[in-house]
Amino acid sequence: MTRSPRAAALLLPLLLAFAGGLAAQQVPSPFRYVEKKQSVDVFAGYLFTDPTVHTTDTLSAGFGPRSAPLVGAAYTMRVSTAVSLRAEAAFSPSKRYVYQADVTTDTSAVSPVRSNTQVDVPIGIADIGVRLNITGDRTWHSHAPWVMAGAGVVGWLKGTSEEEALIPATERFRFGPTFALSLQAGNDWYPSQRISVGVHAADYLWKLKVPTGFQFGSKAVSSEWTHNFGVTAGAAFHF
């Protein structure tokens, strides 16, 4: 049995309408490939430090750098679908208090005395780490969240201040360069393939050393690890 040309002509518009309906039902993917594998970015924000270290189990002093603005730059290179290497350098124009020891009438204790003077202690942070791109080499609705673990060094960029000239050398606080660890998380938004803007937060873990002049008695503490949190926003160029 053969079909007439007239029947085929009637079926053709129906088939085209059915195919057009299926095409209209397709949902565009929220994922987009990130074609560029390298980027440089600049960022700025604030560093919230913990300057306090215990000299004994009952005494403490805020030897370390105080909270201050934070600026920096970074280079990122994707080495696999979900993994990137990131190197960054940051600067914070921090300040700190100068302390000296006060030997009490009870010679079993040495109390820290604040001089009521703050001195400049600009600090630098250099860090390199492995970054896990949660959405891999794609963005989700133009967003690309990530987490990172890193290690590096931190220290002040200025030597002993004039305010410490009369303080014994054994009671002068020194900060770095010392080893530091970091845990970071962030999110980048891509308005285009070459430009992204983002925010990120970091926990920098570094050690503050107690001057030997404050290490007195059997319960003296020589150093202590502190958590220091940075919150920044920035922009990156991808290539």
C-alpha positions as CSV (number, residue, x, y, z in Angstrom):
1,M,0.0,0.0,0.0
2,T,1.5,3.4,-1.0
3,R,0.8,6.7,0.6
4,S,-0.3,9.5,-1.6
5,P,1.7,12.7,-2.0
6,R,-1.2,14.6,-0.5
7,A,-1.0,12.6,2.8
8,A,2.8,13.2,3.0
9,A,2.2,16.9,2.5
10,L,-0.3,16.9,5.4
11,L,2.1,15.0,7.7
12,L,5.1,17.2,7.1
13,P,3.8,20.3,8.9
14,L,2.9,18.1,11.9
15,L,6.4,16.6,12.1
16,L,8.0,20.0,11.8
17,A,5.8,21.4,14.6
18,F,6.6,18.4,16.8
19,A,10.3,18.8,16.3
20,G,10.1,22.5,17.0
21,G,8.3,21.8,20.2
22,L,11.1,19.5,21.4
23,A,13.7,22.1,20.6
24,A,11.8,24.7,22.5
25,Q,11.8,22.5,25.6
26,Q,15.6,22.2,25.8
27,V,17.0,24.0,28.9
28,P,20.3,25.9,28.4
29,S,23.1,24.5,30.7
30,P,24.0,26.7,33.7
31,F,27.7,25.5,33.2
32,R,30.2,27.4,31.0
33,Y,33.8,26.4,30.3
34,V,36.6,28.5,31.6
35,E,38.9,28.5,28.6
36,K,41.8,30.5,30.1
37,K,44.2,28.6,32.4
38,Q,46.2,31.4,33.9
39,S,45.3,34.6,35.8
40,V,46.8,37.5,37.7
41,D,44.7,39.4,40.3
42,V,44.9,42.1,42.8
43,F,42.9,42.3,46.0
44,A,42.3,44.5,49.1
45,G,40.6,44.1,52.4
46,Y,41.3,43.8,56.1
47,L,43.5,41.5,58.2
48,F,42.1,40.7,61.7
49,T,45.1,39.6,63.8
50,D,45.5,37.9,67.2
51,P,48.4,39.7,68.8
52,T,48.2,38.0,72.1
53,V,50.6,35.4,73.3
54,H,50.8,33.8,76.8
55,T,54.1,34.3,78.7
56,T,53.0,31.8,81.4
57,D,49.8,29.9,82.1
58,T,48.4,33.1,83.8
59,L,50.1,36.0,82.1
60,S,49.8,37.3,78.5
61,A,50.8,40.2,76.4
62,G,49.8,41.6,73.0
63,F,53.3,41.4,71.4
64,G,52.1,40.7,67.9
65,P,51.0,42.9,65.0
66,R,47.5,44.6,65.3
67,S,44.6,44.4,62.8
68,A,45.1,46.6,59.8
69,P,44.2,46.9,56.1
70,L,45.5,44.2,53.7
71,V,46.5,44.5,50.0
72,G,48.1,42.0,47.7
73,A,48.5,40.3,44.3
74,A,48.4,36.7,43.1
75,Y,49.1,34.5,40.2
76,T,47.0,31.3,39.5
77,M,47.6,28.5,37.0
78,R,45.2,25.6,36.4
79,V,47.1,22.3,36.2
80,S,44.2,20.0,35.8
81,T,40.4,20.1,35.5
82,A,39.8,20.9,39.2
83,V,43.2,21.8,40.6
84,S,45.2,25.1,40.3
85,L,48.4,26.4,41.8
86,R,48.3,29.8,43.4
87,A,51.1,32.1,44.6
88,E,50.3,35.3,46.4
89,A,52.1,38.2,48.2
90,A,50.3,40.5,50.6
91,F,51.2,43.6,52.7
92,S,49.6,45.0,55.8
93,P,50.7,48.4,57.4
94,S,50.2,47.1,60.9
95,K,51.2,48.5,64.3
96,R,52.1,46.9,67.6
97,Y,52.6,47.8,71.2
98,V,56.1,47.8,72.8
99,Y,56.4,45.8,76.0
100,Q,59.1,45.5,78.7
101,A,59.3,43.2,81.7
102,D,58.4,44.3,85.2
103,V,60.0,42.2,87.9
104,T,57.6,42.2,90.8
105,T,58.5,41.8,94.5
106,D,57.7,38.2,94.0
107,T,60.7,37.1,91.9
108,S,58.8,34.0,90.7
109,A,56.9,36.1,88.2
110,V,57.7,38.6,85.5
111,S,54.8,40.8,84.4
112,P,54.6,42.5,80.9
113,V,54.1,46.2,81.1
114,R,52.7,48.1,78.1
115,S,54.6,51.3,77.3
116,N,51.5,53.0,75.9
117,T,53.4,53.5,72.6
118,Q,52.5,52.0,69.3
119,V,55.2,51.5,66.6
120,D,54.9,50.8,62.9
121,V,55.4,47.1,62.0
122,P,54.5,46.7,58.4
123,I,54.2,43.0,57.7
124,G,54.6,40.9,54.5
125,I,53.0,37.6,53.7
126,A,54.2,35.3,50.9
127,D,52.1,32.2,50.3
128,I,51.8,29.3,47.7
129,G,49.2,26.7,47.7
130,V,47.0,24.2,46.0
131,R,43.5,25.4,45.0
132,L,40.6,23.1,44.4
133,N,38.1,24.5,42.0
134,I,34.7,23.2,43.2
135,T,33.1,23.5,39.7
136,G,36.2,22.2,37.9
137,D,37.1,24.0,34.7
138,R,33.6,25.5,34.4
139,T,31.5,28.1,36.0
140,W,28.0,27.6,37.4
141,H,25.8,30.6,36.5
142,S,29.1,32.5,36.0
143,H,30.3,31.6,39.5
144,A,33.4,29.6,40.4
145,P,33.8,28.8,44.1
146,W,37.1,27.4,45.4
147,V,39.0,26.3,48.5
148,M,42.8,26.3,49.1
149,A,45.5,25.1,51.5
150,G,48.8,26.9,51.4
151,A,52.1,27.5,53.2
152,G,54.7,30.3,53.2
153,V,56.4,32.9,55.3
154,V,55.3,36.0,57.2
155,G,57.4,38.7,58.9
156,W,57.8,42.4,59.5
157,L,59.4,44.6,56.9
158,K,61.0,46.9,59.4
159,G,63.7,46.4,62.1
160,T,63.8,47.5,65.7
161,S,62.2,50.9,66.4
162,E,63.7,53.8,68.2
163,E,61.1,53.4,71.0
164,E,62.8,50.1,71.9
165,A,66.3,51.6,72.3
166,L,66.2,51.6,76.1
167,I,64.7,48.2,76.4
168,P,67.1,45.3,77.0
169,A,67.7,43.2,73.9
170,T,66.3,40.0,75.7
171,E,62.9,41.8,76.1
172,R,62.6,43.0,72.5
173,F,59.9,41.3,70.4
174,R,60.9,39.9,67.0
175,F,58.5,38.8,64.3
176,G,59.7,36.6,61.5
177,P,60.4,35.7,59.0
178,T,58.5,32.7,60.3
179,F,56.6,29.8,58.8
180,A,52.9,30.3,58.2
181,L,50.0,28.1,57.0
182,S,46.8,29.2,55.4
183,L,43.4,27.9,54.7
184,Q,41.4,29.9,52.2
185,A,38.0,29.9,50.5
186,G,36.5,32.2,47.8
187,N,34.2,32.7,44.9
188,D,34.9,34.3,41.5
189,W,32.2,35.7,39.2
190,Y,33.0,35.8,35.5
191,P,31.3,38.6,33.5
192,S,33.5,37.5,30.6
193,Q,36.2,34.9,29.8
194,R,39.0,37.3,30.6
195,I,37.7,39.2,33.6
196,S,36.5,38.0,37.0
197,V,35.7,39.6,40.3
198,G,35.6,37.9,43.6
199,V,35.8,37.7,47.3
200,H,37.8,35.4,49.6
201,A,38.5,34.8,53.2
202,A,41.7,33.3,54.7
203,D,42.9,32.0,58.0
204,Y,46.6,32.6,58.4
205,L,48.2,30.5,61.1
206,W,51.6,31.8,62.4
207,K,53.7,31.6,65.5
208,L,54.5,34.4,67.9
209,K,57.8,34.0,69.9
210,V,58.0,35.3,73.4
211,P,61.2,37.3,74.1
212,T,63.6,35.4,76.4
213,G,63.3,38.2,79.0
214,F,59.7,37.2,79.5
215,Q,60.4,33.4,79.8
216,F,60.6,33.1,83.6
217,G,59.7,30.2,85.8
218,S,58.9,26.5,85.2
219,K,55.6,27.4,83.3
220,A,57.2,29.9,80.9
221,V,56.0,29.8,77.3
222,S,58.5,30.3,74.4
223,S,56.0,30.6,71.5
224,E,52.4,30.3,70.6
225,W,50.4,29.7,67.3
226,T,47.8,32.3,66.5
227,H,44.9,32.5,64.0
228,N,44.7,35.7,61.8
229,F,41.8,36.2,59.5
230,G,41.9,38.1,56.2
231,V,38.8,39.2,54.2
232,T,39.4,40.7,50.8
233,A,37.8,41.5,47.4
234,G,39.5,41.8,44.1
235,A,39.6,41.5,40.3
236,A,41.5,39.1,38.0
237,F,42.6,39.1,34.4
238,H,42.7,35.7,32.7
239,F,44.9,34.6,29.8
